[in-house]
Amino acid sequence: MQSPAVEFSYAEAVEQRGMNLHCLVYGKRATLSRLLIQPGSDVWRPGDRGRLVIPRWLAIELNLVDVADRDVASHPR
């Protein structure tokens, strides 16, 4: 069973370095491994914009959880 996920309704991928993707999530810069992006995401490579689904533990680690709680979204995956 996967851990709960957090879905952000809008994110933008601005840069990729190796397996890391640098994104803007509601104006906050976040670096995450592309391996942790979950199905249902629109954001996979630089230039992509839209929905971003990541594990809740990662959103907490990246200090995005306050943004997530305001938006949508914790749901089990």
Wavefront OBJ file of the C-alpha trace (Angstrom):
o trace
v 0.000 0.000 0.000
v 1.344 3.401 -0.984
v 1.508 6.253 1.474
v -1.067 9.041 1.217
v -0.479 11.512 -1.582
v -0.878 15.260 -1.855
v -2.228 16.774 -5.042
v -1.363 20.358 -5.964
v -3.675 21.776 -8.601
v -0.929 23.924 -10.153
v 2.830 23.498 -10.353
v 5.414 24.338 -12.981
v 8.618 22.428 -13.745
v 11.349 24.958 -14.430
v 14.537 22.891 -14.628
v 15.871 19.349 -14.541
v 19.270 18.246 -13.234
v 19.832 14.529 -13.486
v 16.832 12.828 -11.921
v 15.844 15.961 -9.964
v 13.101 18.244 -11.155
v 12.989 21.838 -9.923
v 9.395 23.040 -9.645
v 7.466 26.081 -8.546
v 4.487 25.128 -6.406
v 2.385 28.203 -5.635
v 5.520 30.335 -5.804
v 7.646 28.043 -3.617
v 10.657 26.394 -5.245
v 10.884 22.659 -4.613
v 13.409 20.097 -5.823
v 12.146 16.549 -6.077
v 13.160 13.286 -7.621
v 11.223 12.475 -10.772
v 10.914 8.945 -9.376
v 8.595 10.273 -6.633
v 6.112 11.986 -8.943
v 2.952 9.904 -8.903
v 0.428 8.977 -11.600
v -2.153 11.684 -12.161
v 0.518 14.380 -12.401
v 0.784 16.670 -15.418
v 4.276 17.807 -14.414
v 7.063 15.437 -15.487
v 9.705 17.540 -17.326
v 10.815 21.185 -17.674
v 8.102 23.327 -19.218
v 5.237 21.185 -17.924
v 2.502 22.944 -15.959
v -0.526 21.644 -14.129
v -1.339 19.095 -11.453
v 1.458 17.631 -9.323
v 0.909 14.527 -7.173
v 3.611 13.574 -4.660
v 3.750 11.534 -1.450
v 2.514 13.445 1.605
v 5.776 12.767 3.480
v 7.670 14.519 0.667
v 5.333 17.525 0.749
v 6.015 17.796 4.483
v 9.782 17.431 3.954
v 9.730 20.195 1.314
v 7.650 22.503 3.553
v 4.793 22.453 1.052
v 2.236 20.871 3.362
v 0.733 24.198 4.481
v 0.114 24.998 0.822
v -1.358 21.534 0.243
v -3.751 21.801 3.170
v -5.052 25.060 1.732
v -5.545 23.544 -1.705
v -6.851 20.055 -2.135
v -5.823 17.166 -1.144
v -4.629 14.393 0.834
v -5.927 11.141 -0.435
v -4.678 7.583 -0.260
v -3.080 6.231 -3.408
l 1 2 3 4 5 6 7 8 9 10 11 12 13 14 15 16 17 18 19 20 21 22 23 24 25 26 27 28 29 30 31 32 33 34 35 36 37 38 39 40 41 42 43 44 45 46 47 48 49 50 51 52 53 54 55 56 57 58 59 60 61 62 63 64 65 66 67 68 69 70 71 72 73 74 75 76 77
